Amino acid sequence: MDVIAAFGLSASAGLNAYIPLLVVSLLAKFTNLINLSEGWQTLESWWIIGLLIVLSLVEFFADKIPVVNHINDILQTFIRPTAGAILFAASANVITGIHPILSLAIGLLVAGGVHAAKSVLVRPAVTATTAGTADVPVSIVEDVAATTLSVLSVLIPILVAVILLILLFLLVWWLSERSSKENIES
């Protein structure tokens, strides 16, 4: 894996903590696509894979139940950035000259930023504008996006870099438009 893959996996963890961890675990266990850094091979353990499957299922269903999904997002405020830190640090062996603590911090910030955008900006807006009727479809799209981003991060990391840059641009544009509208209205 390379640094772009690490960013993509961390961003994916901001949407769903367990999907990218499970993807990395399974790919490391069954393919040569991922070689985990020393100390991170525990992710290949059957116990960890089983635990990640269970946690993925819990997250999947909790995020589809009204009110529970908001409680889940609050709990995930700590879990998703941690997962991002783990994913970034697990691939730190390809980043020469960067201390493992810095790798953890970068992964934490990337996943935390994506989680904040999701849980503070996007989800409340979706819930408010659709009276909650779009929460389940949006959650499914997030799960599909997390899975796709995780797999693409390993297989085609440069495509992930382009996707993340486009999404970052769209987020900045949306926030500036929203701010402009609020300034005009006040």
Long-range contacts (C-beta under 8 A, 24 or more apart in sequence): 1-34, 1-35, 1-91, 1-94, 1-153, 1-154, 1-157, 2-91, 2-94, 2-157, 3-91, 3-94, 3-95, 4-153, 4-157, 4-158, 4-160, 4-161, 5-91, 5-153, 5-154, 5-157, 5-160, 6-87, 6-88, 6-91, 6-92, 6-94, 6-95, 6-103, 6-106, 6-107, 6-153, 7-88, 7-106, 7-110, 7-153, 7-160, 7-161, 7-164, 8-149, 8-150, 8-152, 8-153, 8-157, 8-160, 8-161, 8-164, 9-84, 9-87, 9-88, 9-91, 9-149, 9-150, 9-153, 9-154, 10-84, 10-85, 10-87, 10-88, 10-106, 10-107, 10-110, 10-111, 10-114, 11-84, 11-110, 11-111, 11-114, 11-149, 11-164, 12-87, 12-114, 12-145, 12-146, 12-149, 12-150, 12-153, 13-80, 13-81, 13-83, 13-84, 13-87, 13-107, 13-111, 13-114, 13-146, 14-80, 14-81, 14-84, 14-110, 14-111, 14-112, 14-113, 14-114, 14-115, 14-116, 14-117, 14-118, 15-80, 15-114, 15-115, 15-118, 15-142, 15-143, 15-145, 15-146, 15-149, 16-56, 16-59, 16-80, 16-142, 16-143, 16-146, 17-55, 17-59, 17-76, 17-79, 17-80, 17-82, 17-83, 17-84, 17-111, 18-52, 18-55, 18-56, 18-59, 18-83, 19-56, 19-143, 19-146, 19-147, 19-150, 20-83, 20-87, 20-146, 20-149, 20-150, 20-153, 21-52, 21-83, 21-86, 21-87, 22-49, 22-52, 22-53, 22-56, 23-147, 23-150, 23-151, 23-154, 24-87, 24-90, 24-150, 24-154, 25-49, 25-52, 27-154, 33-154, 33-155, 34-91, 34-154, 35-93, 36-90, 36-91, 37-89, 37-90, 37-91, 37-92, 37-93, 38-93, 40-86, 40-89, 40-90, 43-90, 60-143, 63-139, 63-142, 63-143, 64-135, 64-136, 64-139, 64-140, 66-132, 66-135, 69-123, 69-135, 69-139, 70-123, 70-127, 73-115, 73-118, 73-119, 73-123, 74-119, 76-115, 76-119, 77-115, 77-119, 80-111, 80-112, 80-114, 80-115, 81-107, 81-108, 81-109, 81-111, 81-112, 81-115, 82-108, 82-111, 83-111, 84-108, 84-110, 84-111, 84-112, 84-114, 85-111, 87-111, 117-171, 118-142, 121-175
